């Protein structure tokens, strides 16, 4: 199991980015969260099987149809931070 914290910038708020990310994460069996940040970015914590987490990290560059992703910063996190489900905040 691995955990990655991703900071997604661009047009990612108000376009169902968090809900779409949660749906994709649950589909992949990933736990964590997607949360809007005050600066307009979306923070995503993804924990699970390495292949599934990497697949989600790649998907974050696409997002839902209305999103316009400019950048995705990815940071490795300790597995002890792993939540048990995927939620939107």
N, CA, C and O atoms as a MOPAC input file, in Angstrom:
PM7 MOZYME 1SCF
protein

 N      0.84600 1    -1.19500 1     0.00000 1
 C      0.00000 1     0.00000 1     0.00000 1
 C      0.88000 1     1.24400 1     0.00000 1
 O      1.91800 1     1.29700 1     0.66000 1
 N      0.43300 1     2.24600 1    -0.76300 1
 C      1.12600 1     3.53400 1    -0.77400 1
 C      0.09600 1     4.65100 1    -0.60800 1
 O     -1.09500 1     4.44500 1    -0.84500 1
 N      0.55700 1     5.82300 1    -0.20500 1
 C     -0.29300 1     7.01500 1    -0.11300 1
 C      0.40300 1     8.16500 1    -0.83500 1
 O      1.60500 1     8.37800 1    -0.67800 1
 N     -0.37000 1     8.89700 1    -1.62500 1
 C      0.15700 1    10.07500 1    -2.30200 1
 C     -0.79500 1    11.25000 1    -2.08300 1
 O     -2.01700 1    11.10400 1    -2.13100 1
 N     -0.20000 1    12.41600 1    -1.84400 1
 C     -0.95300 1    13.66200 1    -1.71100 1
 C     -0.73700 1    14.43400 1    -2.99800 1
 O      0.39800 1    14.68600 1    -3.40400 1
 N     -1.84500 1    14.80900 1    -3.63900 1
 C     -1.77700 1    15.50000 1    -4.91900 1
 C     -2.44400 1    16.86300 1    -4.80600 1
 O     -3.52100 1    16.98900 1    -4.22300 1
 N     -1.80400 1    17.87400 1    -5.36200 1
 C     -2.36200 1    19.21300 1    -5.41600 1
 C     -2.62400 1    19.54000 1    -6.88300 1
 O     -1.69900 1    19.64500 1    -7.68800 1
 N     -3.90700 1    19.69800 1    -7.21100 1
 C     -4.32300 1    19.88100 1    -8.59400 1
 C     -4.71900 1    21.33900 1    -8.80300 1
 O     -5.56000 1    21.87100 1    -8.07900 1
 N     -4.11000 1    21.97800 1    -9.79700 1
 C     -4.42800 1    23.38000 1   -10.06900 1
 C     -4.99300 1    23.53300 1   -11.47100 1
 O     -4.85600 1    22.65100 1   -12.31900 1
 N     -5.63000 1    24.67300 1   -11.69100 1
 C     -6.30400 1    24.97200 1   -12.95100 1
 C     -7.76700 1    25.27200 1   -12.66300 1
 O     -8.11000 1    25.73300 1   -11.57400 1
 N     -8.61700 1    25.01300 1   -13.62700 1
 C    -10.06400 1    25.17400 1   -13.42000 1
 C    -10.58300 1    23.84900 1   -12.87300 1
 O    -11.04700 1    22.98500 1   -13.61800 1
 N    -10.49300 1    23.71000 1   -11.52800 1
 C    -10.83600 1    22.43800 1   -10.88600 1
 C    -11.86600 1    22.57800 1    -9.76100 1
 O    -12.22400 1    21.58900 1    -9.12100 1
 N    -12.33800 1    23.78900 1    -9.52300 1
 C    -13.40700 1    23.98000 1    -8.54100 1
 C    -14.66300 1    24.41600 1    -9.28100 1
 O    -14.60000 1    25.21200 1   -10.21800 1
 N    -15.81500 1    23.88000 1    -8.84500 1
 C    -17.07800 1    24.22000 1    -9.48100 1
 C    -17.32700 1    23.45200 1   -10.77100 1
 O    -18.19800 1    23.82700 1   -11.55600 1
 N    -16.56600 1    22.37300 1   -10.99900 1
 C    -16.71600 1    21.57600 1   -12.22500 1
 C    -16.87800 1    20.08000 1   -11.90500 1
 O    -16.63400 1    19.23100 1   -12.76300 1
 N    -17.29000 1    19.76400 1   -10.67400 1
 C    -17.49500 1    18.38400 1   -10.20900 1
 C    -16.19600 1    17.59100 1   -10.13900 1
 O    -16.20400 1    16.36700 1   -10.26600 1
 N    -15.08500 1    18.28500 1    -9.93700 1
 C    -13.79500 1    17.60900 1    -9.86600 1
 C    -13.71000 1    16.67300 1    -8.66000 1
 O    -13.27800 1    15.52800 1    -8.79300 1
 N    -14.12200 1    17.15700 1    -7.47800 1
 C    -14.06100 1    16.31900 1    -6.27200 1
 C    -14.95700 1    15.09400 1    -6.39100 1
 O    -14.53100 1    13.98500 1    -6.06800 1
 N    -16.18900 1    15.27700 1    -6.85000 1
 C    -17.12700 1    14.15900 1    -6.98000 1
 C    -16.63100 1    13.14200 1    -8.00600 1
 O    -16.73200 1    11.93500 1    -7.78800 1
 N    -16.09800 1    13.62800 1    -9.11600 1
 C    -15.57600 1    12.73000 1   -10.14800 1
 C    -14.34900 1    11.97600 1    -9.64200 1
 O    -14.17600 1    10.79700 1    -9.94700 1
 N    -13.50500 1    12.64600 1    -8.87600 1
 C    -12.32900 1    12.00500 1    -8.30200 1
 C    -12.74600 1    10.92100 1    -7.31500 1
 O    -12.17500 1     9.83000 1    -7.30900 1
 N    -13.73900 1    11.21600 1    -6.48200 1
 C    -14.22700 1    10.22800 1    -5.51700 1
 C    -14.77600 1     9.00000 1    -6.23600 1
 O    -14.51100 1     7.87100 1    -5.82400 1
 N    -15.53200 1     9.21300 1    -7.29900 1
 C    -16.09900 1     8.09400 1    -8.06000 1
 C    -14.97900 1     7.23300 1    -8.64700 1
 O    -15.02700 1     6.00600 1    -8.55600 1
 N    -13.97000 1     7.87100 1    -9.24800 1
 C    -12.85400 1     7.14500 1    -9.84600 1
 C    -12.05400 1     6.40200 1    -8.77300 1
 O    -11.66100 1     5.25400 1    -8.97900 1
 N    -11.81200 1     7.04600 1    -7.63500 1
 C    -11.05600 1     6.41800 1    -6.54700 1
 C    -11.78300 1     5.18600 1    -6.01000 1
 O    -11.16200 1     4.14800 1    -5.78300 1
 N    -13.08500 1     5.29800 1    -5.80900 1
 C    -13.85400 1     4.14900 1    -5.31800 1
 C    -13.83200 1     3.01400 1    -6.33300 1
 O    -13.75900 1     1.84100 1    -5.96600 1
 N    -13.89500 1     3.37000 1    -7.60500 1
 C    -13.82700 1     2.38600 1    -8.69100 1
 C    -12.50000 1     1.61800 1    -8.63500 1
 O    -12.45600 1     0.42300 1    -8.92800 1
 N    -11.43000 1     2.30700 1    -8.26000 1
 C    -10.09900 1     1.71000 1    -8.19200 1
 C     -9.78800 1     1.08600 1    -6.82300 1
 O     -8.72800 1     0.48600 1    -6.64900 1
 N    -10.70300 1     1.22100 1    -5.85100 1
 C    -10.49000 1     0.66500 1    -4.51800 1
 C     -9.52700 1     1.47100 1    -3.66900 1
 O     -8.82000 1     0.92400 1    -2.82300 1
 N     -9.50300 1     2.78600 1    -3.90200 1
 C     -8.59000 1     3.68800 1    -3.19600 1
 C     -9.32300 1     4.40600 1    -2.06300 1
 O    -10.48600 1     4.78300 1    -2.20700 1
 N     -8.63600 1     4.58900 1    -0.93900 1
 C     -9.18800 1     5.39700 1     0.15200 1
 C     -8.49400 1     6.75900 1     0.14100 1
 O     -7.44100 1     6.92700 1    -0.47300 1
 N     -9.10100 1     7.72800 1     0.83000 1
 C     -8.52300 1     9.06600 1     0.90700 1
 C     -9.58600 1    10.13300 1     0.85200 1
 O    -10.69600 1     9.93500 1     1.34700 1
 N     -9.25600 1    11.27600 1     0.24900 1
 C    -10.22000 1    12.37100 1     0.15700 1
 C     -9.87200 1    13.30000 1    -0.99100 1
 O     -8.75700 1    13.28300 1    -1.51300 1
 N    -10.84800 1    14.11200 1    -1.37400 1
 C    -10.65900 1    15.21800 1    -2.30700 1
 C    -11.26200 1    16.44100 1    -1.64400 1
 O    -12.40800 1    16.39900 1    -1.19700 1
 N    -10.50800 1    17.53300 1    -1.57400 1
 C    -10.93100 1    18.71000 1    -0.82100 1
 C    -10.53900 1    19.98400 1    -1.56900 1
 O     -9.41300 1    20.10700 1    -2.05200 1
 N    -11.47900 1    20.93500 1    -1.66200 1
 C    -11.17200 1    22.25100 1    -2.22700 1
 C    -10.26400 1    23.01000 1    -1.27200 1
 O    -10.44500 1    22.95400 1    -0.05500 1
 N     -9.29500 1    23.71400 1    -1.82300 1
 C     -8.41700 1    24.57500 1    -1.03300 1
 C     -8.78400 1    26.03500 1    -1.29300 1
 O     -9.29400 1    26.35600 1    -2.36700 1
 N     -8.53600 1    26.91900 1    -0.33500 1
 C     -8.88900 1    28.33800 1    -0.49000 1
 C     -8.22800 1    29.01300 1    -1.69300 1
 O     -8.74900 1    30.00300 1    -2.20500 1
 N     -7.09000 1    28.49100 1    -2.15100 1
 C     -6.38100 1    29.12200 1    -3.27400 1
 C     -6.86500 1    28.64600 1    -4.64900 1
 O     -6.27000 1    28.99200 1    -5.66900 1
 N     -7.95100 1    27.84700 1    -4.67800 1
 C     -8.52000 1    27.40100 1    -5.95000 1
 C     -8.06600 1    26.01700 1    -6.39200 1
 O     -8.58600 1    25.47700 1    -7.36800 1
 N     -7.10400 1    25.44000 1    -5.68500 1
 C     -6.65600 1    24.09300 1    -6.02900 1
 C     -7.53800 1    23.04800 1    -5.35200 1
 O     -8.33900 1    23.37200 1    -4.47500 1
 N     -7.38400 1    21.79600 1    -5.76500 1
 C     -8.02300 1    20.66100 1    -5.10100 1
 C     -6.91000 1    19.77500 1    -4.55600 1
 O     -5.96800 1    19.43600 1    -5.27200 1
 N     -7.02400 1    19.40500 1    -3.28800 1
 C     -6.08000 1    18.48500 1    -2.66400 1
 C     -6.69300 1    17.09200 1    -2.68200 1
 O     -7.85500 1    16.91400 1    -2.31600 1
 N     -5.91400 1    16.11000 1    -3.10700 1
 C     -6.36200 1    14.71900 1    -3.15300 1
 C     -5.36800 1    13.86900 1    -2.38200 1
 O     -4.16400 1    13.92600 1    -2.63100 1
 N     -5.88100 1    13.07200 1    -1.43600 1
 C     -5.06400 1    12.06900 1    -0.76700 1
 C     -5.53900 1    10.72700 1    -1.29000 1
 O     -6.72300 1    10.40400 1    -1.19200 1
 N     -4.62600 1     9.94400 1    -1.84300 1
 C     -4.96500 1     8.65000 1    -2.42200 1
 C     -4.10800 1     7.56500 1    -1.78000 1
 O     -2.87900 1     7.62900 1    -1.83200 1
 N     -4.75500 1     6.56400 1    -1.17100 1
 C     -4.04300 1     5.47000 1    -0.51000 1
 C     -4.59600 1     4.14100 1    -1.00300 1
 O     -5.80800 1     3.95900 1    -1.11700 1
 N     -3.69200 1     3.22100 1    -1.29200 1
 C     -4.11100 1     1.90500 1    -1.74800 1
 C     -2.99900 1     1.20100 1    -2.49500 1
 O     -1.82200 1     1.52600 1    -2.34000 1
 N     -3.38400 1     0.23400 1    -3.30500 1
 C     -2.45400 1    -0.50600 1    -4.14100 1
 C     -1.68200 1     0.46600 1    -5.03100 1
 O     -2.26900 1     1.39300 1    -5.58900 1
 N     -0.39400 1     0.26200 1    -5.16500 1
 C      0.47200 1     1.19500 1    -5.91600 1
 C     -0.02500 1     1.41800 1    -7.33900 1
 O     -0.05100 1     2.55400 1    -7.81200 1
 N     -0.41800 1     0.35500 1    -8.02300 1
 C     -0.88400 1     0.49900 1    -9.40500 1
 C     -2.16500 1     1.33300 1    -9.47200 1
 O     -2.31500 1     2.17600 1   -10.35700 1
 N     -3.08200 1     1.09600 1    -8.53800 1
 C     -4.34400 1     1.84700 1    -8.51400 1
 C     -4.10200 1     3.31800 1    -8.20200 1
 O     -4.69200 1     4.19100 1    -8.83800 1
 N     -3.24000 1     3.60000 1    -7.22900 1
 C     -2.93700 1     4.98900 1    -6.85900 1
 C     -2.27600 1     5.70800 1    -8.03400 1
 O     -2.60300 1     6.86100 1    -8.31800 1
 N     -1.36000 1     5.04500 1    -8.70900 1
 C     -0.70300 1     5.66300 1    -9.86200 1
 C     -1.69300 1     5.90700 1   -10.99800 1
 O     -1.59000 1     6.90900 1   -11.70500 1
 N     -2.65300 1     4.99400 1   -11.17600 1
 C     -3.69500 1     5.18100 1   -12.18600 1
 C     -4.52900 1     6.41600 1   -11.85900 1
 O     -4.83600 1     7.20900 1   -12.74900 1
 N     -4.90000 1     6.58600 1   -10.57700 1
 C     -5.67200 1     7.76700 1   -10.18900 1
 C     -4.84800 1     9.03700 1   -10.40400 1
 O     -5.37100 1    10.04100 1   -10.88700 1
 N     -3.57000 1     8.99800 1   -10.05000 1
 C     -2.71400 1    10.17900 1   -10.22700 1
 C     -2.64600 1    10.59200 1   -11.70200 1
 O     -2.63100 1    11.78400 1   -12.01000 1
 N     -2.60700 1     9.63300 1   -12.59400 1
 C     -2.63000 1     9.94300 1   -14.02800 1
 C     -3.98300 1    10.53200 1   -14.42500 1
 O     -4.04600 1    11.48500 1   -15.20100 1
 N     -5.07400 1     9.95600 1   -13.88400 1
 C     -6.42200 1    10.42200 1   -14.20300 1
 C     -6.63300 1    11.86400 1   -13.73500 1
 O     -7.39200 1    12.60900 1   -14.35500 1
 N     -5.97100 1    12.26000 1   -12.65100 1
 C     -6.13300 1    13.62100 1   -12.12400 1
 C     -5.79100 1    14.67500 1   -13.17500 1
 O     -6.31300 1    15.78800 1   -13.12100 1
 N     -4.92700 1    14.34200 1   -14.12300 1
 C     -4.58900 1    15.28100 1   -15.20200 1
 C     -5.77500 1    15.50400 1   -16.13200 1
 O     -5.85500 1    16.54800 1   -16.78000 1
 N     -6.70000 1    14.54300 1   -16.21500 1
 C     -7.89500 1    14.66500 1   -17.06000 1
 C     -9.04900 1    15.28400 1   -16.27600 1
 O     -9.56000 1    16.34500 1   -16.63500 1
 N     -9.45000 1    14.60600 1   -15.20200 1
 C    -10.59500 1    15.05900 1   -14.42100 1
 C    -11.87500 1    14.96500 1   -15.23100 1
 O    -11.89800 1    14.33500 1   -16.28900 1
 N    -12.94600 1    15.58900 1   -14.74100 1
 C    -14.21700 1    15.57200 1   -15.46000 1
 C    -14.15000 1    16.46800 1   -16.70000 1
 O    -13.22500 1    17.27100 1   -16.82900 1
 N    -15.11900 1    16.34000 1   -17.61400 1
 C    -15.08100 1    17.08100 1   -18.87700 1
 C    -14.92300 1    18.59800 1   -18.74700 1
 O    -14.24500 1    19.20900 1   -19.57400 1
 N    -15.52800 1    19.22000 1   -17.73500 1
 C    -15.47600 1    20.68200 1   -17.61200 1
 C    -14.17900 1    21.19200 1   -16.98100 1
 O    -13.92300 1    22.39600 1   -16.99000 1
 N    -13.36000 1    20.29400 1   -16.43600 1
 C    -12.11400 1    20.70600 1   -15.78100 1
 C    -11.05000 1    21.07100 1   -16.80800 1
 O    -11.01800 1    20.54100 1   -17.91900 1
 N    -10.18200 1    21.99300 1   -16.40200 1
 C     -9.00700 1    22.35900 1   -17.19500 1
 C     -7.80700 1    22.30300 1   -16.25600 1
 O     -7.47200 1    23.29100 1   -15.60200 1
 N     -7.17200 1    21.15300 1   -16.19500 1
 C     -6.06600 1    20.93000 1   -15.26500 1
 C     -4.78600 1    21.55700 1   -15.81500 1
 O     -4.37800 1    21.28600 1   -16.94400 1
 N     -4.16200 1    22.40000 1   -14.99200 1
 C     -2.90900 1    23.05900 1   -15.38200 1
 C     -1.70000 1    22.32500 1   -14.82100 1
 O     -0.65400 1    22.27500 1   -15.46800 1
 N     -1.83000 1    21.74800 1   -13.61000 1
 C     -0.68900 1    21.09700 1   -12.97400 1
 C     -1.16900 1    20.13100 1   -11.90500 1
 O     -2.21600 1    20.33700 1   -11.29100 1
 N     -0.39500 1    19.07400 1   -11.68600 1
 C     -0.64700 1    18.13100 1   -10.59300 1
 C      0.68600 1    17.91000 1    -9.89200 1
 O      1.60900 1    17.33100 1   -10.46600 1
 N      0.78300 1    18.37500 1    -8.64300 1
 C      1.97500 1    18.14400 1    -7.82100 1
 C      1.70100 1    16.89200 1    -6.99300 1
 O      0.63500 1    16.77400 1    -6.38800 1
 N      2.65000 1    15.95400 1    -6.95800 1
 C      2.44900 1    14.68700 1    -6.26200 1
 C      3.53100 1    14.49900 1    -5.20900 1
 O      4.71900 1    14.65400 1    -5.49200 1
 N      3.10700 1    14.16000 1    -3.98000 1
 C      4.02200 1    13.95000 1    -2.85600 1
 C      3.74400 1    12.58600 1    -2.23700 1
 O      2.58900 1    12.23600 1    -1.99200 1
 N      4.79600 1    11.81900 1    -1.98500 1
 C      4.66200 1    10.53400 1    -1.29500 1
 C      4.36100 1    10.79200 1     0.18200 1
 O      4.96800 1    11.66800 1     0.79700 1
 N      3.42800 1    10.03200 1     0.74600 1
 C      3.05000 1    10.18800 1     2.15400 1
 C      3.28300 1     8.86000 1     2.87900 1
 O      3.42000 1     7.81300 1     2.24600 1
 N      3.32600 1     8.91700 1     4.21000 1
 C      3.45800 1     7.70500 1     5.01100 1
 C      2.13800 1     6.92800 1     4.98800 1
 O      1.06300 1     7.52400 1     5.05600 1
 N      2.22100 1     5.61200 1     4.89400 1
 C      1.02400 1     4.78200 1     4.86000 1
 C      0.19700 1     4.90000 1     6.13100 1
 O     -0.99000 1     4.57300 1     6.12200 1
 N      0.79900 1     5.36000 1     7.22600 1
 C      0.07200 1     5.50100 1     8.48400 1
 C     -1.01000 1     6.56700 1     8.38300 1
 O     -1.89900 1     6.63400 1     9.23200 1
 N     -0.93800 1     7.41000 1     7.33900 1
 C     -1.93800 1     8.45700 1     7.13400 1
 C     -3.19200 1     7.93200 1     6.42900 1
 O     -4.13400 1     8.69100 1     6.19800 1
 N     -3.21000 1     6.64300 1     6.08600 1
 C     -4.27000 1     6.08200 1     5.25300 1
 C     -5.62000 1     6.05800 1     5.94500 1
 O     -5.75500 1     5.46900 1     7.01800 1
 N     -6.63200 1     6.69800 1     5.34000 1
 C     -8.00400 1     6.59800 1     5.83900 1
 C     -8.61800 1     5.28100 1     5.37400 1
 O     -7.98200 1     4.53200 1     4.63200 1
 N     -9.84700 1     4.99200 1     5.80100 1
 C    -10.47600 1     3.72100 1     5.45900 1
 C    -11.45200 1     3.81100 1     4.28600 1
 O    -11.87500 1     2.77600 1     3.77100 1
 N    -11.81700 1     5.00900 1     3.85200 1
 C    -12.77600 1     5.19700 1     2.77300 1
 C    -12.33200 1     6.40500 1     1.94500 1
 O    -11.36300 1     7.07500 1     2.30300 1
 N    -13.03400 1     6.69000 1     0.84000 1
 C    -12.73400 1     7.90100 1     0.07000 1
 C    -13.91000 1     8.85300 1     0.21800 1
 O    -15.05300 1     8.48400 1    -0.05100 1
 N    -13.62600 1    10.09200 1     0.65200 1
 C    -14.66900 1    11.08400 1     0.90600 1
 C    -14.33300 1    12.40600 1     0.23100 1
 O    -13.18000 1    12.66500 1    -0.11500 1
 N    -15.34700 1    13.23400 1     0.04900 1
 C    -15.11900 1    14.60200 1    -0.39200 1
 C    -15.30300 1    15.49300 1     0.81400 1
 O    -16.16600 1    15.24500 1     1.65600 1
 N    -14.49600 1    16.52400 1     0.89700 1
 C    -14.59100 1    17.46400 1     2.02500 1
 C    -14.91000 1    18.83600 1     1.50900 1
 O    -15.03400 1    19.77700 1     2.29200 1

